[in-house]
Amino acid sequence: MITPRPTGRPSRTAKTAAAAPDPATPVTAVSRTEGRRARAAHPVRPARVLAAAMATGALLATAACSSGDDGAAADSETAAAVAERPVAAQTATPAPTITGSVSATPTATATSPTGTESPAAPLSETGARNALITAADIEDNWVQVKDPQTWRDKLVIGEVDTAQFVTGKADAADCQRLVDALYDETLLGRPSGASALNGFQEGQSRLLYQVAAYEKASLDKSMDWLTKLPDTCDQFTLTGGDSGERTVQVVEASLPEEGDARQGLTVTVKGTVNGDPVTLTLDVAVVRVGDDAITITNGGLDGADEDTTRTAVEQGTERLREVQAGRTPTPTPSNLD
């Protein structure tokens, strides 16, 4: 049997008031009225939710105090529940911050806000010149010359005009393009931006070195053309000029793993000059670094020095990357004749 509450007993609302009313004053009616107003202003559902949350917390606390086997089972069930939730609903707990000289997470450098590598600034004329190698970079007895731009028109080595020796007509367009570009500045096509050129000589050999900027699509096509030459122009005949027929062979040559893409060739031209047999051997090396490229033609009547070609590739690629990064490569001495 339920015993009615005495009408003179104060309500819970009255107990928590800032200033308690006079105990002699009846508060039952007032408390009921205020309770109805409070329930109208604040729905009871949040209170039920809070109560449910408190009950859940109590259950978890009880589970934590249970035996080790019970705790392991609870952990397993919790992990399974998290795995079943969608990824977006799983909230990772932030890792504690690590203080000291070691960073808690790796820091990206020289990257764009999206995390990708920042594109290099367009190659300037000054940058192209700074990226050129010097005689000190390739060592040996190489001497830098003043006007390598004239080699395409006339390049006399001993008694042989080498420029004329490689000038002629080929049956295949790809092969014609190759012989036209030897000792020229257009092996990769016309540069779309800055370009700089250096020339060196050592005995019966000449080395032409170019740094230039290109339009990317055009540069990619030129690189693709070079890779196919050992197949499309492995051997062909060059006609015309004062040297009669010359036999040209093109084979692939290995290069150091430098730059973003590279292609090496060895081009051999055999014929006669004034009745004497002549063999001209040239290393051709191209290295792409972004939208810029270095081009090397190295060799002569005594053959091509492969070590010099490889050194020029290594030193030249490093210098070009320095320029692209906004730095000036360390100057190296050079000798002008």
C-alpha positions as CSV (number, residue, x, y, z in Angstrom):
1,M,0.0,0.0,0.0
2,I,1.4,3.5,-1.0
3,T,1.3,6.1,1.7
4,P,0.4,9.6,0.5
5,R,3.1,12.2,0.9
6,P,2.3,14.8,3.5
7,T,1.1,18.0,2.0
8,G,3.4,20.0,4.1
9,R,6.6,18.3,2.8
10,P,8.7,20.7,0.6
11,S,9.3,19.7,-3.1
12,R,12.7,18.9,-4.7
13,T,12.4,22.2,-6.5
14,A,12.0,24.1,-3.3
15,K,15.0,22.3,-1.8
16,T,17.4,23.5,-4.5
17,A,16.2,27.1,-4.5
18,A,18.9,29.8,-3.9
19,A,16.9,31.1,-0.9
20,A,14.8,28.6,1.1
21,P,11.2,29.7,1.8
22,D,9.8,29.9,5.3
23,P,9.2,26.4,6.6
24,A,5.9,27.4,7.9
25,T,4.6,28.4,4.5
26,P,2.9,25.6,2.4
27,V,4.8,25.0,-0.8
28,T,3.0,22.0,-2.3
29,A,0.8,23.9,-4.7
30,V,3.5,26.3,-5.8
31,S,6.0,23.5,-6.4
32,R,3.5,21.6,-8.6
33,T,2.8,24.7,-10.6
34,E,6.5,25.5,-11.1
35,G,7.2,21.9,-12.0
36,R,4.6,22.0,-14.8
37,R,6.1,25.3,-16.1
38,A,9.6,23.8,-16.0
39,R,8.4,20.7,-17.9
40,A,6.7,22.8,-20.5
41,A,9.9,24.9,-21.0
42,H,12.3,22.0,-21.0
43,P,11.2,18.7,-22.5
44,V,12.0,15.7,-20.5
45,R,13.6,13.7,-23.3
46,P,17.1,15.2,-22.7
47,A,16.9,14.2,-19.1
48,R,16.0,10.6,-20.1
49,V,19.0,10.6,-22.5
50,L,21.2,11.9,-19.7
51,A,19.9,9.2,-17.5
52,A,20.6,6.6,-20.1
53,A,24.1,7.9,-20.6
54,M,24.7,7.8,-16.9
55,A,23.4,4.2,-16.8
56,T,25.7,3.2,-19.7
57,G,28.7,4.8,-17.9
58,A,27.8,2.9,-14.8
59,L,27.7,-0.4,-16.7
60,L,31.1,0.4,-18.3
61,A,32.5,1.1,-14.9
62,T,31.1,-2.1,-13.6
63,A,32.6,-4.0,-16.6
64,A,36.0,-2.5,-16.0
65,C,36.0,-3.7,-12.4
66,S,35.1,-7.3,-13.5
67,S,37.6,-10.1,-14.0
68,G,40.3,-10.1,-16.7
69,D,38.4,-12.5,-19.0
70,D,35.4,-10.3,-18.9
71,G,37.6,-7.2,-19.8
72,A,39.1,-9.0,-22.8
73,A,35.7,-10.0,-24.1
74,A,34.5,-6.4,-23.7
75,D,37.5,-5.1,-25.6
76,S,36.9,-7.6,-28.4
77,E,33.2,-6.6,-28.7
78,T,34.1,-2.9,-28.7
79,A,36.7,-3.4,-31.4
80,A,34.2,-5.4,-33.5
81,A,31.6,-2.6,-33.1
82,V,34.1,0.0,-34.3
83,A,35.2,-2.1,-37.3
84,E,31.5,-2.4,-38.3
85,R,30.9,1.3,-38.3
86,P,31.5,3.3,-41.5
87,V,35.0,4.8,-41.7
88,A,33.6,8.4,-41.4
89,A,32.0,7.4,-38.1
90,Q,35.3,6.2,-36.6
91,T,37.0,9.0,-34.8
92,A,40.7,8.6,-34.2
93,T,42.1,9.7,-30.8
94,P,44.7,12.4,-31.4
95,A,48.2,11.2,-30.7
96,P,50.0,13.0,-27.8
97,T,52.3,15.8,-28.9
98,I,56.0,14.8,-28.8
99,T,58.3,17.5,-27.5
100,G,62.0,17.8,-28.0
101,S,64.3,17.9,-31.1
102,V,62.5,15.1,-32.9
103,S,59.4,15.9,-34.8
104,A,56.4,13.7,-34.2
105,T,55.4,13.7,-37.9
106,P,57.5,14.1,-41.0
107,T,57.5,17.6,-42.5
108,A,57.1,18.1,-46.2
109,T,59.5,20.5,-47.8
110,A,59.4,22.3,-51.2
111,T,55.9,21.1,-51.8
112,S,52.7,22.8,-52.8
113,P,49.6,22.9,-50.5
114,T,48.3,19.7,-52.1
115,G,51.5,17.8,-51.1
116,T,52.8,17.5,-54.7
117,E,56.2,18.8,-55.7
118,S,56.2,22.4,-56.6
119,P,57.0,23.0,-60.3
120,A,60.3,24.6,-61.1
121,A,60.3,28.2,-62.2
122,P,60.8,28.8,-66.0
123,L,64.4,28.6,-67.0
124,S,65.9,32.1,-67.5
125,E,68.8,33.1,-69.8
126,T,71.0,33.6,-66.8
127,G,69.9,30.3,-65.3
128,A,70.7,28.5,-68.6
129,R,74.2,30.0,-68.7
130,N,74.7,29.1,-65.0
131,A,73.7,25.5,-65.7
132,L,76.4,25.0,-68.4
133,I,79.3,22.9,-67.6
134,T,82.9,24.2,-67.9
135,A,86.2,22.5,-68.9
136,A,86.8,22.0,-65.2
137,D,83.7,19.8,-64.9
138,I,84.9,17.3,-67.5
139,E,88.6,17.6,-66.6
140,D,91.2,16.0,-68.8
141,N,92.7,18.4,-71.4
142,W,89.4,19.9,-72.6
143,V,89.6,23.6,-73.5
144,Q,86.5,25.8,-73.9
145,V,86.1,27.6,-77.2
146,K,84.5,30.9,-78.1
147,D,82.1,30.2,-80.9
148,P,80.6,26.7,-80.9
149,Q,77.6,28.2,-82.8
150,T,79.7,28.1,-86.0
151,W,80.4,24.4,-85.8
152,R,77.3,23.6,-87.9
153,D,78.7,25.6,-90.8
154,K,82.3,24.7,-90.6
155,L,84.3,22.5,-88.2
156,V,87.8,21.6,-89.4
157,I,89.5,18.8,-87.5
158,G,92.9,18.1,-88.9
159,E,92.3,18.1,-92.7
160,V,88.6,17.1,-92.5
161,D,85.7,19.5,-92.5
162,T,83.6,17.5,-90.1
163,A,80.5,19.7,-90.6
164,Q,80.5,18.9,-94.3
165,F,81.3,15.3,-93.7
166,V,78.0,14.8,-91.8
167,T,76.0,16.9,-94.2
168,G,74.0,14.9,-96.8
169,K,70.8,13.2,-97.8
170,A,69.2,10.2,-96.1
171,D,66.3,8.2,-97.4
172,A,64.4,8.1,-94.1
173,A,63.1,11.4,-92.6
174,D,64.0,10.3,-89.1
175,C,67.6,9.6,-90.2
176,Q,67.7,12.9,-92.0
177,R,66.6,14.8,-88.9
178,L,69.5,13.2,-87.0
179,V,72.3,14.1,-89.4
180,D,70.9,17.6,-89.7
181,A,71.0,18.1,-86.0
182,L,74.6,16.9,-85.3
183,Y,76.7,19.8,-84.2
184,D,73.5,21.9,-84.2
185,E,71.3,23.3,-81.5
186,T,68.1,21.6,-82.7
187,L,68.5,17.9,-81.8
188,L,65.4,18.2,-79.6
189,G,63.7,20.8,-81.8
190,R,63.7,24.5,-81.4
191,P,63.8,25.6,-77.7
192,S,60.6,27.3,-76.5
193,G,62.5,29.3,-73.9
194,A,66.0,30.1,-72.7
195,S,68.9,28.4,-74.3
196,A,72.7,28.4,-73.7
197,L,75.6,26.7,-75.5
198,N,79.2,25.7,-74.6
199,G,81.8,24.1,-76.8
200,F,85.1,22.3,-75.9
201,Q,88.0,20.8,-77.9
202,E,90.6,18.2,-77.0
203,G,92.9,17.0,-79.8
204,Q,90.8,15.4,-82.6
205,S,87.6,15.6,-80.5
206,R,84.9,18.2,-80.0
207,L,82.2,18.4,-77.4
208,L,79.0,20.5,-77.9
209,Y,76.9,21.1,-74.7
210,Q,73.5,22.8,-74.6
211,V,71.0,23.6,-71.9
212,A,67.5,24.7,-73.0
213,A,63.8,25.0,-72.1
214,Y,61.2,23.3,-74.2
215,E,57.4,22.9,-74.5
216,K,56.6,19.7,-72.7
217,A,54.6,17.9,-75.4
218,S,57.3,18.7,-78.0
219,L,60.1,17.6,-75.7
220,D,58.3,14.3,-75.0
221,K,57.9,13.7,-78.7
222,S,61.6,14.4,-79.3
223,M,62.6,12.0,-76.6
224,D,60.4,9.3,-78.1
225,W,62.0,9.9,-81.5
226,L,65.5,9.5,-80.0
227,T,64.6,6.2,-78.4
228,K,63.5,4.7,-81.7
229,L,66.6,5.7,-83.7
230,P,68.6,2.5,-83.0
231,D,65.8,0.6,-84.7
232,T,64.7,3.0,-87.5
233,C,68.2,4.2,-88.4
234,D,70.5,1.4,-87.3
235,Q,72.3,1.7,-90.6
236,F,71.7,4.0,-93.6
237,T,73.6,5.7,-96.4
238,L,74.3,9.4,-96.6
239,T,74.8,10.9,-100.0
240,G,75.7,14.3,-101.5
241,G,78.4,16.8,-100.9
242,D,82.1,16.3,-101.5
243,S,82.5,13.1,-99.5
244,G,80.5,10.8,-101.7
245,E,78.6,8.0,-100.0
246,R,79.0,7.6,-96.3
247,T,77.7,4.8,-94.2
248,V,76.0,5.8,-90.9
249,Q,75.3,3.4,-88.0
250,V,73.3,4.3,-84.9
251,V,73.4,2.1,-81.7
252,E,72.1,2.7,-78.2
253,A,74.5,3.8,-75.5
254,S,74.1,3.6,-71.8
255,L,74.0,6.7,-69.6
256,P,74.0,7.4,-65.8
257,E,70.6,7.3,-64.2
258,E,70.3,11.0,-64.1
259,G,67.3,13.3,-64.7
260,D,63.7,12.3,-65.3
261,A,64.4,10.7,-68.7
262,R,67.5,10.1,-70.8
263,Q,68.7,8.6,-74.1
264,G,72.2,7.8,-75.3
265,L,73.3,7.0,-78.8
266,T,76.6,6.3,-80.6
267,V,76.7,7.5,-84.2
268,T,79.4,6.3,-86.5
269,V,79.9,7.9,-90.0
270,K,82.3,6.2,-92.4
271,G,83.5,7.5,-95.7
272,T,86.5,9.0,-97.5
273,V,87.9,12.5,-97.7
274,N,90.4,13.3,-100.5
275,G,90.7,9.5,-101.1
276,D,91.6,8.8,-97.5
277,P,89.2,6.7,-95.3
278,V,87.6,8.7,-92.5
279,T,85.6,7.5,-89.5
280,L,83.8,10.0,-87.3
281,T,82.4,8.6,-84.0
282,L,80.1,10.7,-81.9
283,D,78.4,10.1,-78.5
284,V,74.9,11.7,-78.4
285,A,73.4,12.1,-74.9
286,V,70.1,13.8,-73.9
287,V,68.8,14.2,-70.4
288,R,65.4,15.6,-69.5
289,V,64.9,17.4,-66.2
290,G,61.3,18.6,-66.0
291,D,60.6,20.7,-69.0
292,D,64.3,21.5,-69.5
293,A,67.0,19.3,-71.1
294,I,70.7,19.0,-71.6
295,T,72.1,17.8,-75.0
296,I,75.6,16.6,-75.5
297,T,77.5,15.7,-78.8
298,N,81.0,14.4,-78.0
299,G,83.5,12.7,-80.3
300,G,85.7,13.1,-83.3
301,L,88.1,11.4,-85.7
302,D,89.8,9.5,-82.8
303,G,86.6,8.1,-81.5
304,A,84.3,9.2,-78.6
305,D,85.4,9.2,-74.9
306,E,82.5,7.5,-73.1
307,D,83.8,8.5,-69.7
308,T,83.7,12.2,-70.7
309,T,80.2,11.9,-71.9
310,R,79.1,10.3,-68.7
311,T,80.8,12.9,-66.6
312,A,79.2,15.7,-68.6
313,V,75.8,14.1,-67.9
314,E,76.4,13.8,-64.2
315,Q,77.8,17.2,-63.7
316,G,75.4,18.9,-66.0
317,T,72.3,17.4,-64.5
318,E,73.4,18.4,-61.0
319,R,74.0,22.0,-62.2
320,L,70.6,22.2,-63.9
321,R,68.8,20.9,-60.8
322,E,70.6,23.6,-58.7
323,V,69.4,26.3,-61.1
324,Q,65.8,24.9,-61.1
325,A,65.8,25.0,-57.3
326,G,66.6,28.7,-57.4
327,R,70.3,28.3,-56.5
328,T,73.5,29.3,-58.4
329,P,75.9,26.4,-58.9
330,T,79.4,26.7,-57.5
331,P,81.5,28.4,-60.2
332,T,84.2,26.3,-61.8
333,P,87.2,27.8,-63.7
334,S,87.2,27.7,-67.5
335,N,89.8,28.5,-70.2
336,L,88.9,30.4,-73.3
337,D,91.2,30.1,-76.3
